């Protein structure tokens, strides 16, 4: 059973954070900060992880929900990045199989399409080579090349001939993996705390305002504010690291920071019922508008379409609140309606949307957003604040490892006492929560849970919670009423919410529905009020909320949902029902 970690342990964690000196203070609770925390814990270092919002609040809960090698990076010659990404993807799929799952991709070529047959043939072959060559962990299966008539048989919804595209010539088939990005982030933090055995702390809703400096004017700590109480806390460490993603420039501004480095670009995803498109696998497509790569991803009963890649002006727009707009949506649906001609997708088909901002590194001479490298960089301010930025969620472990070795090399940290801690790849270890399906089936059979709980609920809880799903299933087995659906047709139940509140430090309703679960984008926007009311009622009982506070939590969440589909509400009923062309 995981260690209790919730709103009730928060005050003790805050008090403890001021009473000791940590090896590292990590600013930013996204996937990069989580990876650094895990790297610290596995190598015997203590850390204090701080985030001004919730964990995975930013890009780490608004990505394409993929751990992938980056097929498109082959076209720009970033072979090293593909090699690194596929290697990390394979490790994650092997050691976190319930959360990081194989997903087949079809990459079609047409007579007049930008993706030429020889490009696809070479691409999928190189993808296999970079993935498996001298790697301990291999990809799920080898890629294949299929003829057009076979693609027509296995994917009847995709067009095989179009007057603008011409006839389909062939298609490549390869594997990457899908995931719940926010949950991977959270499980990484939870595991880091477990390995630290009380020596480390992770606090959300703690805003870093300034830095503590030693007599040599080097940064040795932070001055932060508890968002809930307004209380100021001071935390000290041997080294302070920023893993703040798109907020990097803002976090570094109180330090001796010379120039902005982050180039933010917005990525939008649109979610529709899978039956409306009819894809059985994922698709790698090229936009008919500008030739960019994007995906149509099969995710259970929905299809996840994205992503866009447009410059985001952080001076005129809030980094905390990127939204999908009409242009973003139309850009994606135009190509999908072209490639899947029977879909005829309209605004009325949209279950929900999500938008995130990539924290890319500025590069001189780059003409297009998509050309900016996805490689990560480590740098430091003149007063000794170290930052890591850029990169991909897939490579978060490698990014964290690189950072730790950078700190050792630059004398922020001593070399590790244990020799094996100094090895590259030391942290490629199994996750405690990771559980293979065959092992899950064996456990629930031994515990007599297989026959008492509906298979769909078993599958959902296994997928999201891995080894920890057993505790939730046992609770439902003992108290069947806690397994009742909060919203008809969806798996969320009281036992799941109670587990989250006890063990996953979710102070707010929006944390539960946007980041601890995928309810925000998997459930129709018009059904969200009913779900919000049911979940908030459970939280009110657990946290002792008044009716006024419960109403405020519901209002905050529904306001967020409203903004994700605002462009739909701003259009006429007639327009909403017209296929996007």
C-alpha positions as CSV (number, residue, x, y, z in Angstrom):
1,X,0.0,0.0,0.0
2,X,1.4,3.4,-0.9
3,X,2.3,5.9,1.9
4,X,-0.4,8.4,2.8
5,X,0.2,11.6,1.0
6,X,-2.6,14.1,1.0
7,X,-3.8,17.6,2.1
8,X,-3.6,16.5,5.8
9,X,0.1,15.8,5.5
10,X,0.8,19.1,3.9
11,X,1.4,21.2,7.0
12,X,3.9,18.8,8.3
13,X,5.7,18.7,4.9
14,X,5.9,22.5,4.9
15,X,7.3,22.6,8.4
16,X,9.8,19.9,7.6
17,X,10.9,21.7,4.4
18,X,12.2,24.6,6.6
19,X,14.0,22.5,9.1
20,X,16.7,20.9,7.0
21,X,19.0,21.4,4.1
22,X,18.3,19.3,1.0
23,X,20.7,18.2,-1.6
24,X,18.4,19.7,-4.3
25,X,15.5,22.1,-4.5
26,X,13.6,21.3,-7.7
27,X,11.3,24.1,-9.1
28,X,8.7,22.6,-11.3
29,X,6.5,19.5,-10.7
30,X,6.0,18.5,-14.3
31,X,7.5,15.4,-15.9
32,X,11.1,16.8,-16.0
33,X,11.0,17.8,-12.3
34,X,9.5,14.4,-11.4
35,X,12.3,12.7,-13.3
36,X,14.9,14.7,-11.4
37,X,13.2,13.8,-8.1
38,X,13.4,10.1,-9.0
39,X,17.0,10.4,-10.1
40,X,17.8,11.9,-6.8
41,X,15.9,9.3,-4.7
42,X,17.5,6.4,-6.6
43,X,21.0,7.8,-6.1
44,X,20.7,8.6,-2.4
45,X,20.1,12.4,-2.7
46,X,17.4,14.3,-0.9
47,X,15.2,16.8,-2.7
48,X,12.4,19.3,-2.2
49,X,10.1,19.5,-5.2
50,X,8.0,22.7,-5.5
51,X,5.3,23.7,-8.0
52,X,3.3,26.9,-8.0
53,X,0.2,24.9,-9.3
54,X,-0.6,21.3,-9.2
55,X,1.8,18.6,-10.3
56,X,1.7,18.1,-14.1
57,X,-0.4,21.3,-14.3
58,X,1.2,22.5,-17.6
59,X,2.5,20.6,-20.6
60,X,2.8,17.4,-18.7
61,X,-0.9,16.9,-18.7
62,X,-1.6,18.5,-22.1
63,X,0.6,16.5,-24.4
64,X,-0.2,14.0,-27.2
65,X,-0.3,11.3,-24.5
66,X,2.5,9.5,-26.2
67,X,5.9,8.2,-25.4
68,X,7.4,8.0,-28.8
69,X,10.6,8.0,-30.7
70,X,9.7,10.9,-33.0
71,X,9.3,9.5,-36.5
72,X,9.2,13.0,-38.0
73,X,12.6,13.9,-36.5
74,X,14.2,11.5,-39.0
75,X,13.3,13.9,-41.8
76,X,15.3,16.7,-40.1
77,X,18.2,14.4,-39.5
78,X,18.0,14.4,-35.7
79,X,19.1,10.7,-35.5
80,X,20.6,11.1,-32.0
81,X,17.3,12.4,-30.7
82,X,15.4,9.5,-32.2
83,X,17.8,7.0,-30.9
84,X,17.6,8.5,-27.4
85,X,13.8,8.7,-27.5
86,X,13.1,5.2,-28.8
87,X,15.5,3.8,-26.2
88,X,13.7,5.6,-23.3
89,X,10.3,4.6,-24.8
90,X,11.3,0.9,-24.8
91,X,12.4,1.1,-21.2
92,X,9.2,2.7,-20.1
93,X,7.0,0.2,-21.9
94,X,8.9,-2.7,-20.3
95,X,8.8,-1.3,-16.7
96,X,5.5,0.6,-16.6
97,X,3.4,-1.7,-18.9
98,X,0.0,-0.7,-17.4
99,X,0.5,3.0,-18.2
100,X,2.8,2.9,-21.2
101,X,1.1,0.7,-23.8
102,X,1.9,-0.3,-27.4
103,X,0.0,1.5,-30.1
104,X,0.2,0.7,-33.8
105,X,0.6,3.6,-36.3
106,X,-0.2,3.6,-40.0
107,X,1.7,6.1,-42.1
108,X,0.1,6.2,-45.6
109,X,1.5,7.4,-48.9
110,X,-0.5,8.7,-51.9
111,X,0.5,9.5,-55.4
112,X,0.4,13.2,-54.8
113,X,1.0,13.2,-51.0
114,X,4.1,14.8,-49.4
115,X,5.0,11.4,-47.8
116,X,6.6,9.5,-50.6
117,X,6.9,5.7,-50.5
118,X,10.7,5.6,-50.4
119,X,10.7,8.1,-47.5
120,X,8.3,5.9,-45.5
121,X,10.2,2.7,-46.3
122,X,13.5,4.2,-45.2
123,X,11.9,5.9,-42.2
124,X,10.3,2.8,-40.6
125,X,13.4,0.8,-41.3
126,X,15.6,3.4,-39.5
127,X,13.1,3.6,-36.7
128,X,13.6,-0.1,-36.1
129,X,17.3,0.2,-36.2
130,X,17.6,3.2,-33.8
131,X,15.0,1.5,-31.5
132,X,16.6,-1.9,-31.1
133,X,20.2,-1.7,-32.1
134,X,22.4,-2.5,-29.0
135,X,19.4,-1.8,-26.7
136,X,18.6,-4.0,-23.8
137,X,14.9,-3.2,-24.2
138,X,13.3,-3.7,-27.6
139,X,10.3,-2.2,-29.2
140,X,7.0,-4.1,-29.1
141,X,7.2,-5.4,-32.6
142,X,9.0,-4.7,-35.9
143,X,7.6,-2.3,-38.4
144,X,6.1,-3.5,-41.7
145,X,5.3,-2.2,-45.1
146,X,1.7,-2.9,-46.4
147,X,0.2,-2.6,-49.8
148,X,-2.8,-0.3,-50.3
149,X,-5.3,-3.1,-50.7
150,X,-4.3,-4.5,-47.3
151,X,-4.7,-1.1,-45.6
152,X,-8.1,-0.9,-47.2
153,X,-9.0,-4.2,-45.6
154,X,-7.8,-3.5,-42.1
155,X,-8.7,0.3,-42.1
156,X,-11.8,0.6,-44.3
157,X,-12.5,4.2,-43.0
158,X,-9.3,5.7,-44.6
159,X,-9.6,7.0,-48.1
160,X,-7.6,5.0,-50.7
161,X,-8.2,7.5,-53.5
162,X,-8.9,11.2,-53.7
163,X,-8.8,13.6,-56.6
164,X,-6.2,15.8,-54.8
165,X,-4.2,13.1,-53.1
166,X,-4.4,10.5,-55.9
167,X,-4.4,6.8,-55.1
168,X,-2.9,5.3,-52.0
169,X,0.4,3.6,-52.9
170,X,1.4,1.9,-49.7
171,X,1.7,2.5,-46.0
172,X,4.3,1.9,-43.3
173,X,3.2,0.3,-40.0
174,X,5.2,0.8,-36.8
175,X,4.7,0.9,-33.0
176,X,5.0,3.6,-30.5
177,X,3.2,3.8,-27.1
178,X,0.4,5.8,-25.6
179,X,0.1,6.8,-21.9
180,X,-1.6,9.1,-19.4
181,X,1.1,11.7,-19.2
182,X,-0.1,13.3,-15.9
183,X,-0.3,10.0,-14.2
184,X,3.2,9.0,-15.3
185,X,4.3,12.3,-13.8
186,X,2.5,11.6,-10.5
187,X,3.6,8.0,-10.2
188,X,7.2,9.1,-10.7
189,X,6.9,11.7,-7.9
190,X,5.2,9.1,-5.6
191,X,8.0,6.6,-6.3
192,X,10.6,9.2,-5.6
193,X,9.1,9.9,-2.2
194,X,8.9,6.2,-1.5
195,X,12.6,5.6,-2.3
196,X,13.5,8.7,-0.2
197,X,12.0,7.2,2.9
198,X,11.0,10.5,4.5
199,X,14.2,12.4,3.5
200,X,12.4,14.3,0.6
201,X,9.3,16.4,0.1
202,X,7.1,17.3,-2.8
203,X,4.7,20.3,-2.4
204,X,2.2,21.6,-5.0
205,X,0.6,25.0,-4.8
206,X,3.9,26.5,-3.5
207,X,5.0,29.6,-5.4
208,X,8.7,30.4,-5.5
209,X,9.1,34.2,-5.3
210,X,12.8,34.8,-4.7
211,X,16.1,33.1,-3.8
212,X,18.3,32.8,-0.7
213,X,22.0,33.5,-1.3
214,X,25.1,32.7,0.6
215,X,27.9,35.1,1.5
216,X,29.4,34.6,-2.0
217,X,26.0,35.7,-3.6
218,X,25.3,32.1,-4.8
219,X,21.8,30.8,-4.8
220,X,21.4,28.3,-1.9
221,X,17.6,28.2,-1.4
222,X,14.2,29.7,-2.2
223,X,11.7,32.0,-0.6
224,X,8.2,30.5,-1.5
225,X,4.6,31.1,-0.6
226,X,2.0,28.6,0.3
227,X,-0.8,29.4,-2.2
228,X,-3.5,28.2,0.2
229,X,-2.5,30.1,3.3
230,X,-0.3,32.9,2.0
231,X,2.4,31.9,4.5
232,X,6.0,32.4,3.4
233,X,8.5,29.6,3.7
234,X,12.3,29.4,3.3
235,X,13.9,26.2,2.0
236,X,17.6,25.7,1.7
237,X,19.7,23.3,-0.4
238,X,23.2,22.7,-1.8
239,X,21.8,23.4,-5.2
240,X,18.6,25.0,-6.7
241,X,17.4,23.6,-10.1
242,X,14.7,25.0,-12.3
243,X,12.7,22.4,-14.3
244,X,9.9,24.9,-14.8
245,X,9.2,24.3,-18.5
246,X,7.4,27.1,-20.2
247,X,7.8,29.2,-17.0
248,X,11.6,28.9,-17.1
249,X,12.3,32.6,-18.0
250,X,9.9,33.8,-15.2
251,X,11.4,31.5,-12.6
252,X,14.9,32.6,-13.5
253,X,14.1,36.3,-13.7
254,X,14.9,37.1,-9.9
255,X,18.3,35.4,-10.4
256,X,21.3,36.8,-12.4
257,X,19.7,35.8,-15.7
258,X,21.0,37.3,-18.9
259,X,18.5,36.6,-21.6
260,X,15.2,34.8,-22.3
261,X,15.7,31.3,-23.7
262,X,12.2,29.8,-24.0
263,X,10.4,29.8,-27.3
264,X,6.8,28.8,-26.5
265,X,4.6,27.1,-29.1
266,X,1.0,26.0,-28.6
267,X,-0.1,22.4,-29.3
268,X,-3.9,21.7,-29.4
269,X,-5.7,18.4,-29.4
270,X,-9.4,17.7,-30.3
271,X,-11.2,14.6,-29.0
272,X,-14.1,12.9,-30.8
273,X,-15.9,9.6,-30.5
274,X,-13.9,6.9,-32.3
275,X,-17.0,5.6,-34.1
276,X,-17.2,8.9,-35.9
277,X,-13.8,8.4,-37.6
278,X,-13.6,4.6,-37.6
279,X,-9.9,4.2,-37.2
280,X,-8.7,1.0,-35.7
281,X,-5.1,2.0,-35.2
282,X,-3.3,5.3,-34.8
283,X,-2.5,7.3,-38.0
284,X,0.5,9.5,-38.8
285,X,-0.9,12.1,-41.2
286,X,0.5,15.2,-43.0
287,X,-1.7,18.3,-42.9
288,X,-3.2,19.3,-46.2
289,X,-2.7,22.9,-45.1
290,X,1.0,23.2,-44.4
291,X,2.6,19.7,-44.6
292,X,3.1,19.3,-40.8
293,X,2.9,15.9,-39.1
294,X,0.1,15.2,-36.7
295,X,-1.7,12.2,-35.3
296,X,-5.1,10.5,-35.1
297,X,-4.8,8.3,-32.0
298,X,-7.2,5.6,-31.1
299,X,-7.7,5.8,-27.3
300,X,-10.4,3.2,-26.2
301,X,-13.7,4.7,-27.3
302,X,-12.3,8.1,-28.5
303,X,-9.9,9.4,-31.1
304,X,-7.4,12.0,-30.1
305,X,-6.5,14.4,-32.9
306,X,-3.4,16.6,-32.8
307,X,-1.3,18.4,-32.4
308,X,-0.9,21.9,-33.9
309,X,2.3,23.8,-33.6
310,X,2.0,27.6,-33.5
311,X,4.0,30.4,-31.9
312,X,2.5,31.5,-28.5
313,X,3.0,35.1,-27.4
314,X,3.6,34.8,-23.7
315,X,3.4,38.6,-23.2
316,X,-0.2,38.9,-24.5
317,X,-1.4,35.5,-23.4
318,X,-1.3,33.8,-20.0
319,X,1.1,30.8,-20.0
320,X,-1.3,29.1,-17.5
321,X,-4.3,29.2,-19.8
322,X,-3.7,28.2,-23.4
323,X,-7.0,27.3,-25.2
324,X,-8.1,25.7,-28.4
325,X,-9.6,28.2,-30.7
326,X,-11.6,27.9,-34.0
327,X,-8.5,28.1,-36.2
328,X,-6.8,25.3,-34.2
329,X,-9.8,23.1,-34.5
330,X,-10.5,23.7,-38.1
331,X,-6.8,23.1,-39.0
332,X,-7.0,19.5,-37.5
333,X,-10.5,18.6,-38.7
334,X,-9.9,19.7,-42.3
335,X,-7.2,17.0,-42.9
336,X,-9.1,14.3,-40.9
337,X,-12.2,14.9,-42.9
338,X,-10.2,14.7,-46.1
339,X,-8.4,11.5,-45.1
340,X,-11.5,9.9,-43.5
341,X,-14.2,11.1,-46.0
342,X,-17.1,9.3,-44.2
343,X,-16.3,11.0,-40.9
344,X,-17.8,14.4,-41.8
345,X,-16.7,15.7,-38.4
346,X,-18.5,18.8,-37.1
347,X,-18.2,20.9,-33.9
348,X,-21.1,18.8,-32.5
349,X,-18.8,15.7,-32.6
350,X,-16.2,17.3,-30.2
351,X,-16.1,15.7,-26.8
352,X,-13.5,18.1,-25.5
353,X,-10.2,19.7,-26.3
354,X,-6.9,20.4,-24.5
355,X,-4.1,22.8,-25.3
356,X,-0.5,22.8,-24.0
357,X,2.6,24.9,-24.6
358,X,5.9,23.4,-25.5
359,X,9.0,24.8,-23.7
360,X,11.3,24.9,-26.7
361,X,14.7,26.5,-26.7
362,X,15.2,29.6,-28.8
363,X,17.3,29.1,-31.9
364,X,18.7,31.7,-34.3
365,X,17.7,31.4,-37.9
366,X,14.7,29.0,-37.4
367,X,11.9,29.9,-39.7
368,X,9.1,27.6,-38.6
369,X,7.9,26.5,-35.2
370,X,8.1,22.8,-36.2
371,X,11.8,23.2,-37.0
372,X,12.8,24.2,-33.5
373,X,14.8,21.3,-32.0
374,X,13.3,19.1,-29.3
375,X,16.6,18.5,-27.6
376,X,17.1,19.6,-24.0
377,X,19.7,22.1,-22.7
378,X,21.2,22.7,-19.3
379,X,22.5,26.1,-18.3
380,X,23.1,28.2,-15.2
381,X,22.8,31.8,-14.1
382,X,25.7,33.9,-12.9
383,X,24.6,33.4,-9.3
384,X,24.5,29.6,-9.6
385,X,20.9,28.7,-10.3
386,X,20.9,25.7,-12.7
387,X,18.1,25.2,-15.3
388,X,17.1,22.5,-17.7
389,X,14.7,23.2,-20.5
390,X,13.5,21.9,-23.8
391,X,13.4,18.2,-24.5
392,X,10.5,15.7,-24.9
393,X,8.4,14.0,-22.2
394,X,9.7,10.6,-23.6
395,X,13.3,11.4,-22.6
396,X,12.5,12.8,-19.1
397,X,14.6,10.1,-17.4
398,X,17.6,10.8,-19.6
399,X,17.2,14.6,-19.1
400,X,17.2,14.1,-15.3
401,X,20.2,11.9,-15.5
402,X,22.1,14.4,-17.6
403,X,21.3,17.1,-15.1
404,X,22.6,15.1,-12.1
405,X,25.9,14.5,-13.9
406,X,26.1,18.2,-14.8
407,X,25.7,19.1,-11.1
408,X,28.5,16.6,-10.2
409,X,30.8,17.8,-13.0
410,X,30.3,21.5,-12.0
411,X,30.9,20.8,-8.3
412,X,27.3,21.5,-7.1
413,X,27.3,17.9,-5.8
414,X,30.0,15.6,-4.7
415,X,30.5,12.3,-6.6
416,X,28.3,9.6,-5.1
417,X,29.7,7.4,-2.3
418,X,28.4,4.2,-3.9
419,X,30.2,3.5,-7.2
420,X,27.1,2.2,-9.0
421,X,25.4,5.6,-8.5
422,X,27.9,7.1,-10.8
423,X,26.8,4.9,-13.8
424,X,24.8,6.2,-16.7
425,X,21.5,4.3,-17.0
426,X,21.5,3.4,-13.3
427,X,17.9,4.6,-13.0
428,X,16.5,2.4,-15.7
429,X,14.8,0.3,-13.1
430,X,11.3,-1.1,-12.8
431,X,8.6,1.1,-11.3
432,X,7.1,-0.1,-8.1
433,X,3.6,0.6,-9.5
434,X,4.2,-1.1,-12.8
435,X,2.3,-4.3,-13.4
436,X,2.0,-6.6,-16.4
437,X,-1.5,-7.7,-17.3
438,X,-0.8,-11.4,-16.7
439,X,0.4,-10.6,-13.2
440,X,-2.7,-8.5,-12.5
441,X,-5.0,-11.3,-13.6
442,X,-3.1,-13.7,-11.4
443,X,-3.5,-11.4,-8.3
444,X,-7.2,-10.7,-8.7
445,X,-7.8,-14.4,-9.2
446,X,-5.9,-15.3,-6.0
447,X,-7.8,-12.6,-4.1
448,X,-11.2,-13.7,-5.6
449,X,-11.8,-10.3,-7.2
450,X,-12.1,-11.5,-10.8
451,X,-15.7,-12.6,-10.5
452,X,-17.1,-9.9,-8.2
453,X,-16.1,-6.7,-10.1
454,X,-17.1,-5.9,-13.7
455,X,-14.3,-6.6,-16.2
456,X,-14.5,-3.0,-17.7
457,X,-13.8,-1.5,-14.2
458,X,-11.0,-4.0,-13.6
459,X,-9.4,-3.0,-16.9
460,X,-9.7,0.7,-16.3
461,X,-8.3,0.5,-12.8
462,X,-5.5,-1.8,-13.9
463,X,-4.6,0.5,-16.7
464,X,-4.5,3.7,-14.6
465,X,-3.2,2.5,-11.2
466,X,-1.2,-0.7,-11.9
467,X,-0.2,-2.5,-8.7
468,X,-2.2,0.0,-6.6
469,X,-5.4,-0.9,-8.4
470,X,-5.6,-4.0,-6.2
471,X,-6.3,-1.8,-3.1
472,X,-9.1,0.0,-5.0
473,X,-10.6,-3.3,-6.2
474,X,-10.5,-4.7,-2.6
475,X,-12.4,-1.7,-1.3
476,X,-15.1,-2.1,-4.0
477,X,-15.3,-5.8,-3.2
478,X,-15.8,-5.0,0.5
479,X,-18.1,-2.1,-0.1
480,X,-19.9,-2.7,-3.5
481,X,-21.7,0.7,-3.3
482,X,-18.3,2.4,-3.7
483,X,-17.9,0.8,-7.1
484,X,-21.0,2.4,-8.5
485,X,-20.5,4.7,-11.4
486,X,-20.5,8.4,-10.6
487,X,-21.6,9.1,-14.2
488,X,-23.4,6.4,-16.2
489,X,-21.3,4.9,-18.9
490,X,-17.9,6.0,-17.4
491,X,-15.7,4.0,-14.9
492,X,-15.1,6.6,-12.2
493,X,-16.4,5.6,-8.8
494,X,-16.2,6.6,-5.2
495,X,-13.5,4.1,-4.4
496,X,-11.2,5.6,-7.0
497,X,-11.8,9.2,-5.8
498,X,-11.2,8.1,-2.2
499,X,-7.9,6.5,-3.1
500,X,-6.8,9.7,-4.9
501,X,-7.6,11.9,-2.0
502,X,-5.8,9.6,0.5
503,X,-2.6,8.9,-1.5
504,X,-2.2,11.4,-4.3
505,X,-2.2,14.9,-2.8
506,X,-5.1,16.4,-4.8
507,X,-6.4,19.4,-2.9
508,X,-8.8,20.6,-5.5
509,X,-11.6,19.2,-7.7
510,X,-9.8,20.3,-10.8
511,X,-6.7,18.3,-9.8
512,X,-8.8,15.1,-9.6
513,X,-10.7,15.5,-12.8
514,X,-7.9,17.1,-15.0
515,X,-4.8,15.3,-13.7
516,X,-5.4,12.4,-11.4
517,X,-7.9,11.1,-13.9
518,X,-8.5,11.8,-17.6
519,X,-12.1,12.8,-17.1
520,X,-11.6,16.3,-18.4
521,X,-11.2,15.2,-22.0
522,X,-12.6,11.6,-22.0
523,X,-16.1,12.7,-21.0
524,X,-18.5,14.9,-23.0
525,X,-18.3,18.5,-22.1
526,X,-22.1,18.7,-21.6
527,X,-21.9,15.8,-19.0
528,X,-19.2,17.5,-16.9
529,X,-21.5,19.3,-14.5
530,X,-23.0,16.0,-13.4
531,X,-19.6,14.4,-12.9
532,X,-18.3,17.5,-11.1
533,X,-21.1,17.5,-8.6
534,X,-20.7,13.8,-7.8
535,X,-16.9,14.0,-7.4
536,X,-17.1,17.2,-5.4
537,X,-19.6,15.6,-3.0
538,X,-17.0,12.9,-2.1
539,X,-14.3,15.5,-1.7
540,X,-16.5,17.7,0.5
541,X,-17.1,14.7,2.8
542,X,-13.3,13.9,3.0
543,X,-12.1,17.5,3.3
544,X,-14.9,18.9,5.3
545,X,-15.8,21.5,2.7
546,X,-18.8,23.8,3.3
547,X,-21.5,24.0,0.6
548,X,-20.0,27.4,-0.4
549,X,-16.5,25.9,-0.8
550,X,-17.9,22.9,-2.7
551,X,-19.8,25.2,-5.1
552,X,-16.6,27.2,-5.6
553,X,-14.6,24.1,-6.6
554,X,-17.3,23.0,-9.0
555,X,-17.5,26.5,-10.5
556,X,-13.7,26.7,-11.0
557,X,-13.6,23.3,-12.8
558,X,-16.6,24.0,-15.0
559,X,-15.2,27.4,-15.9
560,X,-12.1,25.6,-17.1
561,X,-14.2,23.2,-19.2
562,X,-16.1,26.2,-20.6
563,X,-12.9,27.7,-21.8
564,X,-11.8,24.5,-23.6
565,X,-14.9,24.6,-25.8
566,X,-15.6,28.3,-25.9
567,X,-15.0,28.5,-29.6
568,X,-17.9,26.0,-30.1
569,X,-20.3,28.0,-28.0
570,X,-19.4,31.2,-29.8
571,X,-20.5,29.7,-33.2
572,X,-24.1,29.3,-34.4
573,X,-26.0,26.1,-34.2
574,X,-26.0,25.9,-37.9
575,X,-22.3,26.2,-38.2
576,X,-21.6,23.6,-35.5
577,X,-23.5,21.0,-37.5
578,X,-21.5,21.6,-40.7
579,X,-18.5,19.3,-41.5
580,X,-15.3,21.3,-41.4
581,X,-13.7,21.7,-44.8
